[in-house]
Amino acid sequence: MKHILIVDDSTTMRRMVLASLQGIRDVRFSEAGNGLEAIEKMTLAPVDLLTLDLNMPEMHGLEVLKFLRSHRKFRDIPVVVLTTRGDEESRKACQSAGVSLYITKPFDPHTFARSVEELIGRS
């Protein structure tokens, strides 16, 4: 069974992401409210895909992405950035850091779920 970790400081947004992905079969979900909590959870249990907000307290999403890409254990995990930051600078920074997919909020739940399903199928 695949494991998706949903990382966002907004409880409401985590619920929306979870609701969007519920149709994916053979997947279990967990949540983290900030980047530090996400890294802690990833060290305790394997994760097959991460959805990641950028603007969070404790540790910015871009910092989390860079951390993951710099460690062999996490390097190949698909990371979907889901953010309100639609500016080109943020998008390019995430692409340079190795994001798998960059999506801006608000998002289409069906398109989002299909994209995540594709990524998780490859991992």
Backbone as XML, in Angstrom:
<?xml version="1.0"?>
<chain id="A" units="angstrom">
  <residue number="1" name="MET">
    <atom name="N" x="0.844" y="-1.177" z="0.000"/>
    <atom name="CA" x="0.000" y="0.000" z="0.000"/>
    <atom name="C" x="0.891" y="1.242" z="0.000"/>
  </residue>
  <residue number="2" name="LYS">
    <atom name="N" x="0.602" y="2.176" z="-0.882"/>
    <atom name="CA" x="1.361" y="3.415" z="-0.992"/>
    <atom name="C" x="0.967" y="4.375" z="0.132"/>
  </residue>
  <residue number="3" name="HIS">
    <atom name="N" x="1.883" y="5.288" z="0.444"/>
    <atom name="CA" x="1.672" y="6.244" z="1.527"/>
    <atom name="C" x="1.884" y="7.663" z="0.989"/>
  </residue>
  <residue number="4" name="ILE">
    <atom name="N" x="0.866" y="8.510" z="1.119"/>
    <atom name="CA" x="0.946" y="9.913" z="0.729"/>
    <atom name="C" x="0.908" y="10.771" z="1.984"/>
  </residue>
  <residue number="5" name="LEU">
    <atom name="N" x="1.873" y="11.682" z="2.081"/>
    <atom name="CA" x="1.931" y="12.626" z="3.193"/>
    <atom name="C" x="1.479" y="13.989" z="2.685"/>
  </residue>
  <residue number="6" name="ILE">
    <atom name="N" x="0.461" y="14.540" z="3.314"/>
    <atom name="CA" x="-0.104" y="15.837" z="2.951"/>
    <atom name="C" x="0.431" y="16.875" z="3.935"/>
  </residue>
  <residue number="7" name="VAL">
    <atom name="N" x="1.173" y="17.864" z="3.416"/>
    <atom name="CA" x="1.825" y="18.848" z="4.269"/>
    <atom name="C" x="1.286" y="20.242" z="3.955"/>
  </residue>
  <residue number="8" name="ASP">
    <atom name="N" x="0.594" y="20.816" z="4.915"/>
    <atom name="CA" x="0.046" y="22.173" z="4.782"/>
    <atom name="C" x="-0.278" y="22.667" z="6.177"/>
  </residue>
  <residue number="9" name="ASP">
    <atom name="N" x="-0.029" y="23.941" z="6.440"/>
    <atom name="CA" x="-0.331" y="24.474" z="7.766"/>
    <atom name="C" x="-1.823" y="24.732" z="7.958"/>
  </residue>
  <residue number="10" name="SER">
    <atom name="N" x="-2.594" y="24.688" z="6.893"/>
    <atom name="CA" x="-4.039" y="24.885" z="6.978"/>
    <atom name="C" x="-4.761" y="23.535" z="7.077"/>
  </residue>
  <residue number="11" name="THR">
    <atom name="N" x="-5.461" y="23.341" z="8.182"/>
    <atom name="CA" x="-6.250" y="22.119" z="8.355"/>
    <atom name="C" x="-7.287" y="21.988" z="7.250"/>
  </residue>
  <residue number="12" name="THR">
    <atom name="N" x="-7.913" y="23.087" z="6.893"/>
    <atom name="CA" x="-8.927" y="23.081" z="5.832"/>
    <atom name="C" x="-8.327" y="22.628" z="4.510"/>
  </residue>
  <residue number="13" name="MET">
    <atom name="N" x="-7.155" y="23.130" z="4.173"/>
    <atom name="CA" x="-6.515" y="22.742" z="2.914"/>
    <atom name="C" x="-6.110" y="21.270" z="2.942"/>
  </residue>
  <residue number="14" name="ARG">
    <atom name="N" x="-5.612" y="20.791" z="4.083"/>
    <atom name="CA" x="-5.270" y="19.362" z="4.172"/>
    <atom name="C" x="-6.510" y="18.510" z="3.933"/>
  </residue>
  <residue number="15" name="ARG">
    <atom name="N" x="-7.643" y="18.936" z="4.485"/>
    <atom name="CA" x="-8.903" y="18.204" z="4.274"/>
    <atom name="C" x="-9.312" y="18.227" z="2.804"/>
  </residue>
  <residue number="16" name="MET">
    <atom name="N" x="-9.129" y="19.367" z="2.138"/>
    <atom name="CA" x="-9.473" y="19.470" z="0.720"/>
    <atom name="C" x="-8.587" y="18.565" z="-0.131"/>
  </residue>
  <residue number="17" name="VAL">
    <atom name="N" x="-7.312" y="18.538" z="0.170"/>
    <atom name="CA" x="-6.386" y="17.665" z="-0.554"/>
    <atom name="C" x="-6.763" y="16.208" z="-0.329"/>
  </residue>
  <residue number="18" name="LEU">
    <atom name="N" x="-7.012" y="15.856" z="0.905"/>
    <atom name="CA" x="-7.409" y="14.492" z="1.243"/>
    <atom name="C" x="-8.692" y="14.092" z="0.512"/>
  </residue>
  <residue number="19" name="ALA">
    <atom name="N" x="-9.683" y="14.974" z="0.512"/>
    <atom name="CA" x="-10.946" y="14.695" z="-0.186"/>
    <atom name="C" x="-10.705" y="14.505" z="-1.682"/>
  </residue>
  <residue number="20" name="SER">
    <atom name="N" x="-9.797" y="15.272" z="-2.252"/>
    <atom name="CA" x="-9.490" y="15.160" z="-3.681"/>
    <atom name="C" x="-8.827" y="13.838" z="-4.027"/>
  </residue>
  <residue number="21" name="LEU">
    <atom name="N" x="-8.065" y="13.295" z="-3.093"/>
    <atom name="CA" x="-7.277" y="12.085" z="-3.373"/>
    <atom name="C" x="-7.913" y="10.797" z="-2.869"/>
  </residue>
  <residue number="22" name="GLN">
    <atom name="N" x="-9.050" y="10.885" z="-2.202"/>
    <atom name="CA" x="-9.694" y="9.705" z="-1.616"/>
    <atom name="C" x="-9.983" y="8.605" z="-2.625"/>
  </residue>
  <residue number="23" name="GLY">
    <atom name="N" x="-10.175" y="8.954" z="-3.887"/>
    <atom name="CA" x="-10.506" y="7.956" z="-4.895"/>
    <atom name="C" x="-9.339" y="7.105" z="-5.359"/>
  </residue>
  <residue number="24" name="ILE">
    <atom name="N" x="-8.134" y="7.458" z="-4.963"/>
    <atom name="CA" x="-6.962" y="6.663" z="-5.360"/>
    <atom name="C" x="-6.927" y="5.393" z="-4.526"/>
  </residue>
  <residue number="25" name="ARG">
    <atom name="N" x="-6.874" y="4.275" z="-5.195"/>
    <atom name="CA" x="-6.934" y="2.974" z="-4.507"/>
    <atom name="C" x="-5.585" y="2.576" z="-3.934"/>
  </residue>
  <residue number="26" name="ASP">
    <atom name="N" x="-5.661" y="1.784" z="-2.876"/>
    <atom name="CA" x="-4.485" y="1.213" z="-2.229"/>
    <atom name="C" x="-3.484" y="2.263" z="-1.750"/>
  </residue>
  <residue number="27" name="VAL">
    <atom name="N" x="-4.011" y="3.334" z="-1.173"/>
    <atom name="CA" x="-3.182" y="4.410" z="-0.646"/>
    <atom name="C" x="-3.642" y="4.742" z="0.767"/>
  </residue>
  <residue number="28" name="ARG">
    <atom name="N" x="-2.690" y="4.972" z="1.631"/>
    <atom name="CA" x="-3.014" y="5.491" z="2.957"/>
    <atom name="C" x="-2.444" y="6.903" z="3.050"/>
  </residue>
  <residue number="29" name="PHE">
    <atom name="N" x="-3.055" y="7.707" z="3.887"/>
    <atom name="CA" x="-2.685" y="9.112" z="3.988"/>
    <atom name="C" x="-2.275" y="9.452" z="5.409"/>
  </residue>
  <residue number="30" name="SER">
    <atom name="N" x="-1.352" y="10.392" z="5.515"/>
    <atom name="CA" x="-1.044" y="11.006" z="6.797"/>
    <atom name="C" x="-0.865" y="12.497" z="6.543"/>
  </residue>
  <residue number="31" name="GLU">
    <atom name="N" x="-0.835" y="13.260" z="7.614"/>
    <atom name="CA" x="-0.793" y="14.718" z="7.489"/>
    <atom name="C" x="0.287" y="15.300" z="8.388"/>
  </residue>
  <residue number="32" name="ALA">
    <atom name="N" x="0.796" y="16.457" z="7.941"/>
    <atom name="CA" x="1.722" y="17.232" z="8.746"/>
    <atom name="C" x="1.345" y="18.703" z="8.599"/>
  </residue>
  <residue number="33" name="GLY">
    <atom name="N" x="1.449" y="19.449" z="9.697"/>
    <atom name="CA" x="1.056" y="20.847" z="9.699"/>
    <atom name="C" x="2.175" y="21.821" z="9.387"/>
  </residue>
  <residue number="34" name="ASN">
    <atom name="N" x="3.406" y="21.306" z="9.245"/>
    <atom name="CA" x="4.535" y="22.156" z="8.865"/>
    <atom name="C" x="5.674" y="21.282" z="8.345"/>
  </residue>
  <residue number="35" name="GLY">
    <atom name="N" x="6.702" y="21.923" z="7.832"/>
    <atom name="CA" x="7.809" y="21.203" z="7.229"/>
    <atom name="C" x="8.594" y="20.346" z="8.192"/>
  </residue>
  <residue number="36" name="LEU">
    <atom name="N" x="8.833" y="20.848" z="9.393"/>
    <atom name="CA" x="9.583" y="20.061" z="10.383"/>
    <atom name="C" x="8.830" y="18.785" z="10.757"/>
  </residue>
  <residue number="37" name="GLU">
    <atom name="N" x="7.528" y="18.913" z="10.945"/>
    <atom name="CA" x="6.705" y="17.743" z="11.264"/>
    <atom name="C" x="6.734" y="16.742" z="10.104"/>
  </residue>
  <residue number="38" name="ALA">
    <atom name="N" x="6.734" y="17.245" z="8.876"/>
    <atom name="CA" x="6.783" y="16.365" z="7.701"/>
    <atom name="C" x="8.073" y="15.559" z="7.675"/>
  </residue>
  <residue number="39" name="ILE">
    <atom name="N" x="9.187" y="16.230" z="7.896"/>
    <atom name="CA" x="10.478" y="15.527" z="7.886"/>
    <atom name="C" x="10.527" y="14.489" z="9.000"/>
  </residue>
  <residue number="40" name="GLU">
    <atom name="N" x="10.017" y="14.841" z="10.162"/>
    <atom name="CA" x="9.977" y="13.893" z="11.277"/>
    <atom name="C" x="9.158" y="12.655" z="10.901"/>
  </residue>
  <residue number="41" name="LYS">
    <atom name="N" x="7.980" y="12.864" z="10.307"/>
    <atom name="CA" x="7.130" y="11.735" z="9.927"/>
    <atom name="C" x="7.793" y="10.878" z="8.853"/>
  </residue>
  <residue number="42" name="MET">
    <atom name="N" x="8.529" y="11.516" z="7.954"/>
    <atom name="CA" x="9.184" y="10.773" z="6.882"/>
    <atom name="C" x="10.336" y="9.928" z="7.390"/>
  </residue>
  <residue number="43" name="THR">
    <atom name="N" x="10.956" y="10.332" z="8.477"/>
    <atom name="CA" x="12.030" y="9.525" z="9.048"/>
    <atom name="C" x="11.484" y="8.323" z="9.811"/>
  </residue>
  <residue number="44" name="LEU">
    <atom name="N" x="10.224" y="8.409" z="10.238"/>
    <atom name="CA" x="9.622" y="7.325" z="11.014"/>
    <atom name="C" x="8.913" y="6.279" z="10.158"/>
  </residue>
  <residue number="45" name="ALA">
    <atom name="N" x="8.403" y="6.688" z="8.995"/>
    <atom name="CA" x="7.665" y="5.755" z="8.131"/>
    <atom name="C" x="7.889" y="6.148" z="6.677"/>
  </residue>
  <residue number="46" name="PRO">
    <atom name="N" x="8.105" y="5.156" z="5.814"/>
    <atom name="CA" x="8.332" y="5.457" z="4.393"/>
    <atom name="C" x="7.143" y="6.191" z="3.774"/>
  </residue>
  <residue number="47" name="VAL">
    <atom name="N" x="7.450" y="7.131" z="2.901"/>
    <atom name="CA" x="6.442" y="7.905" z="2.184"/>
    <atom name="C" x="6.692" y="7.725" z="0.692"/>
  </residue>
  <residue number="48" name="ASP">
    <atom name="N" x="5.616" y="7.543" z="-0.080"/>
    <atom name="CA" x="5.744" y="7.342" z="-1.523"/>
    <atom name="C" x="5.500" y="8.602" z="-2.328"/>
  </residue>
  <residue number="49" name="LEU">
    <atom name="N" x="4.842" y="9.598" z="-1.720"/>
    <atom name="CA" x="4.585" y="10.875" z="-2.385"/>
    <atom name="C" x="4.250" y="11.901" z="-1.322"/>
  </residue>
  <residue number="50" name="LEU">
    <atom name="N" x="4.648" y="13.140" z="-1.589"/>
    <atom name="CA" x="4.429" y="14.235" z="-0.660"/>
    <atom name="C" x="3.716" y="15.360" z="-1.388"/>
  </residue>
  <residue number="51" name="THR">
    <atom name="N" x="2.615" y="15.882" z="-0.801"/>
    <atom name="CA" x="2.047" y="17.136" z="-1.291"/>
    <atom name="C" x="2.515" y="18.195" z="-0.309"/>
  </residue>
  <residue number="52" name="LEU">
    <atom name="N" x="2.968" y="19.329" z="-0.825"/>
    <atom name="CA" x="3.698" y="20.273" z="0.005"/>
    <atom name="C" x="3.292" y="21.709" z="-0.286"/>
  </residue>
  <residue number="53" name="ASP">
    <atom name="N" x="2.851" y="22.413" z="0.740"/>
    <atom name="CA" x="2.600" y="23.842" z="0.649"/>
    <atom name="C" x="3.940" y="24.561" z="0.769"/>
  </residue>
  <residue number="54" name="LEU">
    <atom name="N" x="4.025" y="25.769" z="0.231"/>
    <atom name="CA" x="5.259" y="26.540" z="0.367"/>
    <atom name="C" x="5.258" y="27.417" z="1.605"/>
  </residue>
  <residue number="55" name="ASN">
    <atom name="N" x="4.209" y="28.196" z="1.798"/>
    <atom name="CA" x="4.168" y="29.178" z="2.888"/>
    <atom name="C" x="3.690" y="28.527" z="4.180"/>
  </residue>
  <residue number="56" name="MET">
    <atom name="N" x="4.666" y="28.113" z="4.997"/>
    <atom name="CA" x="4.340" y="27.468" z="6.265"/>
    <atom name="C" x="5.270" y="27.976" z="7.358"/>
  </residue>
  <residue number="57" name="PRO">
    <atom name="N" x="4.794" y="27.949" z="8.603"/>
    <atom name="CA" x="5.685" y="28.310" z="9.721"/>
    <atom name="C" x="6.690" y="27.190" z="9.981"/>
  </residue>
  <residue number="58" name="GLU">
    <atom name="N" x="7.667" y="27.482" z="10.787"/>
    <atom name="CA" x="8.691" y="26.517" z="11.200"/>
    <atom name="C" x="9.711" y="26.252" z="10.093"/>
  </residue>
  <residue number="59" name="MET">
    <atom name="N" x="9.226" y="25.831" z="8.908"/>
    <atom name="CA" x="10.126" y="25.509" z="7.797"/>
    <atom name="C" x="9.356" y="25.684" z="6.496"/>
  </residue>
  <residue number="60" name="HIS">
    <atom name="N" x="9.814" y="26.586" z="5.658"/>
    <atom name="CA" x="9.181" y="26.878" z="4.371"/>
    <atom name="C" x="9.226" y="25.633" z="3.481"/>
  </residue>
  <residue number="61" name="GLY">
    <atom name="N" x="8.206" y="25.470" z="2.652"/>
    <atom name="CA" x="8.127" y="24.301" z="1.777"/>
    <atom name="C" x="9.328" y="24.142" z="0.865"/>
  </residue>
  <residue number="62" name="LEU">
    <atom name="N" x="9.891" y="25.244" z="0.374"/>
    <atom name="CA" x="11.079" y="25.160" z="-0.487"/>
    <atom name="C" x="12.262" y="24.596" z="0.290"/>
  </residue>
  <residue number="63" name="GLU">
    <atom name="N" x="12.370" y="24.948" z="1.559"/>
    <atom name="CA" x="13.428" y="24.385" z="2.403"/>
    <atom name="C" x="13.240" y="22.877" z="2.571"/>
  </residue>
  <residue number="64" name="VAL">
    <atom name="N" x="11.995" y="22.455" z="2.732"/>
    <atom name="CA" x="11.696" y="21.023" z="2.844"/>
    <atom name="C" x="12.110" y="20.314" z="1.560"/>
  </residue>
  <residue number="65" name="LEU">
    <atom name="N" x="11.718" y="20.871" z="0.427"/>
    <atom name="CA" x="12.057" y="20.274" z="-0.870"/>
    <atom name="C" x="13.568" y="20.151" z="-1.031"/>
  </residue>
  <residue number="66" name="LYS">
    <atom name="N" x="14.300" y="21.197" z="-0.724"/>
    <atom name="CA" x="15.766" y="21.155" z="-0.842"/>
    <atom name="C" x="16.368" y="20.118" z="0.106"/>
  </residue>
  <residue number="67" name="PHE">
    <atom name="N" x="15.817" y="20.031" z="1.313"/>
    <atom name="CA" x="16.290" y="19.025" z="2.273"/>
    <atom name="C" x="16.090" y="17.619" z="1.713"/>
  </residue>
  <residue number="68" name="LEU">
    <atom name="N" x="14.889" y="17.357" z="1.193"/>
    <atom name="CA" x="14.590" y="16.028" z="0.662"/>
    <atom name="C" x="15.510" y="15.660" z="-0.495"/>
  </residue>
  <residue number="69" name="ARG">
    <atom name="N" x="15.735" y="16.599" z="-1.391"/>
    <atom name="CA" x="16.564" y="16.322" z="-2.566"/>
    <atom name="C" x="18.038" y="16.170" z="-2.218"/>
  </residue>
  <residue number="70" name="SER">
    <atom name="N" x="18.439" y="16.639" z="-1.038"/>
    <atom name="CA" x="19.848" y="16.537" z="-0.651"/>
    <atom name="C" x="20.158" y="15.267" z="0.142"/>
  </residue>
  <residue number="71" name="HIS">
    <atom name="N" x="19.146" y="14.462" z="0.442"/>
    <atom name="CA" x="19.351" y="13.226" z="1.199"/>
    <atom name="C" x="18.956" y="12.011" z="0.365"/>
  </residue>
  <residue number="72" name="ARG">
    <atom name="N" x="19.860" y="11.094" z="0.259"/>
    <atom name="CA" x="19.648" y="9.906" z="-0.587"/>
    <atom name="C" x="18.356" y="9.166" z="-0.251"/>
  </residue>
  <residue number="73" name="LYS">
    <atom name="N" x="18.021" y="9.064" z="1.021"/>
    <atom name="CA" x="16.822" y="8.329" z="1.449"/>
    <atom name="C" x="15.538" y="8.934" z="0.882"/>
  </residue>
  <residue number="74" name="PHE">
    <atom name="N" x="15.524" y="10.253" z="0.667"/>
    <atom name="CA" x="14.305" y="10.958" z="0.240"/>
    <atom name="C" x="14.383" y="11.504" z="-1.189"/>
  </residue>
  <residue number="75" name="ARG">
    <atom name="N" x="15.537" y="11.422" z="-1.793"/>
    <atom name="CA" x="15.820" y="12.083" z="-3.076"/>
    <atom name="C" x="14.815" y="11.767" z="-4.179"/>
  </residue>
  <residue number="76" name="ASP">
    <atom name="N" x="14.360" y="10.527" z="-4.260"/>
    <atom name="CA" x="13.513" y="10.103" z="-5.378"/>
    <atom name="C" x="12.016" y="10.137" z="-5.086"/>
  </residue>
  <residue number="77" name="ILE">
    <atom name="N" x="11.629" y="10.613" z="-3.931"/>
    <atom name="CA" x="10.205" y="10.679" z="-3.589"/>
    <atom name="C" x="9.560" y="11.805" z="-4.395"/>
  </residue>
  <residue number="78" name="PRO">
    <atom name="N" x="8.484" y="11.513" z="-5.129"/>
    <atom name="CA" x="7.794" y="12.585" z="-5.853"/>
    <atom name="C" x="7.228" y="13.617" z="-4.881"/>
  </residue>
  <residue number="79" name="VAL">
    <atom name="N" x="7.425" y="14.892" z="-5.227"/>
    <atom name="CA" x="6.926" y="15.995" z="-4.413"/>
    <atom name="C" x="6.048" y="16.883" z="-5.282"/>
  </residue>
  <residue number="80" name="VAL">
    <atom name="N" x="4.802" y="17.052" z="-4.853"/>
    <atom name="CA" x="3.864" y="17.937" z="-5.533"/>
    <atom name="C" x="3.716" y="19.180" z="-4.679"/>
  </residue>
  <residue number="81" name="VAL">
    <atom name="N" x="4.176" y="20.310" z="-5.196"/>
    <atom name="CA" x="3.980" y="21.577" z="-4.489"/>
    <atom name="C" x="2.599" y="22.085" z="-4.853"/>
  </residue>
  <residue number="82" name="LEU">
    <atom name="N" x="1.825" y="22.382" z="-3.828"/>
    <atom name="CA" x="0.465" y="22.893" z="-3.980"/>
    <atom name="C" x="0.416" y="24.199" z="-3.191"/>
  </residue>
  <residue number="83" name="THR">
    <atom name="N" x="0.391" y="25.336" z="-3.910"/>
    <atom name="CA" x="0.623" y="26.623" z="-3.264"/>
    <atom name="C" x="-0.210" y="27.748" z="-3.873"/>
  </residue>
  <residue number="84" name="THR">
    <atom name="N" x="-0.347" y="28.823" z="-3.122"/>
    <atom name="CA" x="-0.985" y="30.034" z="-3.649"/>
    <atom name="C" x="0.016" y="30.859" z="-4.445"/>
  </residue>
  <residue number="85" name="ARG">
    <atom name="N" x="1.284" y="30.521" z="-4.359"/>
    <atom name="CA" x="2.341" y="31.283" z="-5.033"/>
    <atom name="C" x="2.362" y="30.967" z="-6.523"/>
  </residue>
  <residue number="86" name="GLY">
    <atom name="N" x="1.750" y="31.840" z="-7.306"/>
    <atom name="CA" x="1.692" y="31.637" z="-8.748"/>
    <atom name="C" x="2.761" y="32.380" z="-9.513"/>
  </residue>
  <residue number="87" name="ASP">
    <atom name="N" x="3.675" y="33.046" z="-8.796"/>
    <atom name="CA" x="4.705" y="33.840" z="-9.466"/>
    <atom name="C" x="5.777" y="32.939" z="-10.088"/>
  </residue>
  <residue number="88" name="GLU">
    <atom name="N" x="6.376" y="33.434" z="-11.128"/>
    <atom name="CA" x="7.382" y="32.669" z="-11.872"/>
    <atom name="C" x="8.627" y="32.391" z="-11.035"/>
  </residue>
  <residue number="89" name="GLU">
    <atom name="N" x="8.990" y="33.309" z="-10.168"/>
    <atom name="CA" x="10.170" y="33.117" z="-9.319"/>
    <atom name="C" x="10.012" y="31.896" z="-8.405"/>
  </residue>
  <residue number="90" name="SER">
    <atom name="N" x="8.846" y="31.754" z="-7.788"/>
    <atom name="CA" x="8.596" y="30.599" z="-6.914"/>
    <atom name="C" x="8.594" y="29.306" z="-7.714"/>
  </residue>
  <residue number="91" name="ARG">
    <atom name="N" x="7.947" y="29.350" z="-8.867"/>
    <atom name="CA" x="7.881" y="28.163" z="-9.728"/>
    <atom name="C" x="9.293" y="27.723" z="-10.147"/>
  </residue>
  <residue number="92" name="LYS">
    <atom name="N" x="10.100" y="28.666" z="-10.580"/>
    <atom name="CA" x="11.469" y="28.347" z="-11.020"/>
    <atom name="C" x="12.330" y="27.847" z="-9.868"/>
  </residue>
  <residue number="93" name="ALA">
    <atom name="N" x="12.155" y="28.435" z="-8.690"/>
    <atom name="CA" x="12.919" y="27.990" z="-7.523"/>
    <atom name="C" x="12.596" y="26.535" z="-7.190"/>
  </residue>
  <residue number="94" name="CYS">
    <atom name="N" x="11.327" y="26.189" z="-7.278"/>
    <atom name="CA" x="10.913" y="24.813" z="-6.994"/>
    <atom name="C" x="11.396" y="23.860" z="-8.084"/>
  </residue>
  <residue number="95" name="GLN">
    <atom name="N" x="11.336" y="24.290" z="-9.323"/>
    <atom name="CA" x="11.829" y="23.455" z="-10.416"/>
    <atom name="C" x="13.328" y="23.207" z="-10.267"/>
  </residue>
  <residue number="96" name="SER">
    <atom name="N" x="14.064" y="24.243" z="-9.914"/>
    <atom name="CA" x="15.513" y="24.102" z="-9.706"/>
    <atom name="C" x="15.817" y="23.163" z="-8.540"/>
  </residue>
  <residue number="97" name="ALA">
    <atom name="N" x="14.932" y="23.161" z="-7.555"/>
    <atom name="CA" x="15.137" y="22.304" z="-6.369"/>
    <atom name="C" x="14.693" y="20.865" z="-6.610"/>
  </residue>
  <residue number="98" name="GLY">
    <atom name="N" x="13.994" y="20.607" z="-7.722"/>
    <atom name="CA" x="13.637" y="19.226" z="-8.046"/>
    <atom name="C" x="12.196" y="18.840" z="-7.787"/>
  </residue>
  <residue number="99" name="VAL">
    <atom name="N" x="11.268" y="19.799" z="-7.829"/>
    <atom name="CA" x="9.851" y="19.469" z="-7.639"/>
    <atom name="C" x="9.372" y="18.558" z="-8.775"/>
  </residue>
  <residue number="100" name="SER">
    <atom name="N" x="8.473" y="17.665" z="-8.463"/>
    <atom name="CA" x="7.904" y="16.771" z="-9.481"/>
    <atom name="C" x="6.755" y="17.433" z="-10.222"/>
  </residue>
  <residue number="101" name="LEU">
    <atom name="N" x="5.970" y="18.242" z="-9.494"/>
    <atom name="CA" x="4.811" y="18.905" z="-10.062"/>
    <atom name="C" x="4.521" y="20.148" z="-9.235"/>
  </residue>
  <residue number="102" name="TYR">
    <atom name="N" x="4.182" y="21.248" z="-9.921"/>
    <atom name="CA" x="3.897" y="22.521" z="-9.255"/>
    <atom name="C" x="2.483" y="22.929" z="-9.631"/>
  </residue>
  <residue number="103" name="ILE">
    <atom name="N" x="1.607" y="23.042" z="-8.631"/>
    <atom name="CA" x="0.201" y="23.380" z="-8.862"/>
    <atom name="C" x="-0.161" y="24.564" z="-7.978"/>
  </residue>
  <residue number="104" name="THR">
    <atom name="N" x="-0.904" y="25.514" z="-8.558"/>
    <atom name="CA" x="-1.333" y="26.663" z="-7.763"/>
    <atom name="C" x="-2.764" y="26.470" z="-7.270"/>
  </residue>
  <residue number="105" name="LYS">
    <atom name="N" x="-3.021" y="27.046" z="-6.104"/>
    <atom name="CA" x="-4.355" y="27.057" z="-5.502"/>
    <atom name="C" x="-5.089" y="28.275" z="-6.039"/>
  </residue>
  <residue number="106" name="PRO">
    <atom name="N" x="-6.362" y="28.213" z="-6.257"/>
    <atom name="CA" x="-7.221" y="27.030" z="-6.147"/>
    <atom name="C" x="-6.896" y="26.040" z="-7.266"/>
  </residue>
  <residue number="107" name="PHE">
    <atom name="N" x="-7.202" y="24.777" z="-7.023"/>
    <atom name="CA" x="-6.862" y="23.718" z="-7.962"/>
    <atom name="C" x="-8.102" y="22.917" z="-8.323"/>
  </residue>
  <residue number="108" name="ASP">
    <atom name="N" x="-8.033" y="22.260" z="-9.471"/>
    <atom name="CA" x="-9.114" y="21.375" z="-9.908"/>
    <atom name="C" x="-8.879" y="20.004" z="-9.254"/>
  </residue>
  <residue number="109" name="PRO">
    <atom name="N" x="-9.758" y="19.562" z="-8.371"/>
    <atom name="CA" x="-9.545" y="18.302" z="-7.643"/>
    <atom name="C" x="-9.355" y="17.087" z="-8.551"/>
  </residue>
  <residue number="110" name="HIS">
    <atom name="N" x="-10.072" y="17.017" z="-9.656"/>
    <atom name="CA" x="-9.974" y="15.848" z="-10.547"/>
    <atom name="C" x="-8.632" y="15.812" z="-11.268"/>
  </residue>
  <residue number="111" name="THR">
    <atom name="N" x="-8.215" y="16.950" z="-11.783"/>
    <atom name="CA" x="-6.920" y="17.025" z="-12.462"/>
    <atom name="C" x="-5.789" y="16.754" z="-11.479"/>
  </residue>
  <residue number="112" name="PHE">
    <atom name="N" x="-5.907" y="17.314" z="-10.294"/>
    <atom name="CA" x="-4.917" y="17.104" z="-9.243"/>
    <atom name="C" x="-4.803" y="15.617" z="-8.899"/>
  </residue>
  <residue number="113" name="ALA">
    <atom name="N" x="-5.939" y="14.968" z="-8.690"/>
    <atom name="CA" x="-5.940" y="13.543" z="-8.329"/>
    <atom name="C" x="-5.326" y="12.690" z="-9.434"/>
  </residue>
  <residue number="114" name="ARG">
    <atom name="N" x="-5.653" y="12.991" z="-10.680"/>
    <atom name="CA" x="-5.072" y="12.230" z="-11.806"/>
    <atom name="C" x="-3.552" y="12.397" z="-11.848"/>
  </residue>
  <residue number="115" name="SER">
    <atom name="N" x="-3.085" y="13.610" z="-11.641"/>
    <atom name="CA" x="-1.644" y="13.871" z="-11.654"/>
    <atom name="C" x="-0.936" y="13.133" z="-10.530"/>
  </residue>
  <residue number="116" name="VAL">
    <atom name="N" x="-1.515" y="13.158" z="-9.342"/>
    <atom name="CA" x="-0.928" y="12.460" z="-8.198"/>
    <atom name="C" x="-0.933" y="10.950" z="-8.447"/>
  </residue>
  <residue number="117" name="GLU">
    <atom name="N" x="-2.017" y="10.443" z="-8.969"/>
    <atom name="CA" x="-2.107" y="9.013" z="-9.261"/>
    <atom name="C" x="-1.028" y="8.588" z="-10.260"/>
  </residue>
  <residue number="118" name="GLU">
    <atom name="N" x="-0.790" y="9.422" z="-11.264"/>
    <atom name="CA" x="0.260" y="9.149" z="-12.235"/>
    <atom name="C" x="1.623" y="9.095" z="-11.556"/>
  </residue>
  <residue number="119" name="LEU">
    <atom name="N" x="1.895" y="10.082" z="-10.730"/>
    <atom name="CA" x="3.184" y="10.143" z="-10.046"/>
    <atom name="C" x="3.387" y="8.971" z="-9.093"/>
  </residue>
  <residue number="120" name="ILE">
    <atom name="N" x="2.356" y="8.617" z="-8.375"/>
    <atom name="CA" x="2.493" y="7.536" z="-7.395"/>
    <atom name="C" x="2.638" y="6.185" z="-8.098"/>
  </residue>
  <residue number="121" name="GLY">
    <atom name="N" x="2.085" y="6.095" z="-9.296"/>
    <atom name="CA" x="2.236" y="4.872" z="-10.074"/>
    <atom name="C" x="3.666" y="4.658" z="-10.544"/>
  </residue>
  <residue number="122" name="ARG">
    <atom name="N" x="4.414" y="5.746" z="-10.675"/>
    <atom name="CA" x="5.799" y="5.670" z="-11.133"/>
    <atom name="C" x="6.789" y="5.424" z="-10.007"/>
  </residue>
  <residue number="123" name="SER">
    <atom name="N" x="6.350" y="5.671" z="-8.774"/>
    <atom name="CA" x="7.324" y="5.540" z="-7.660"/>
    <atom name="C" x="7.444" y="4.119" z="-7.179"/>
  </residue>
</chain>
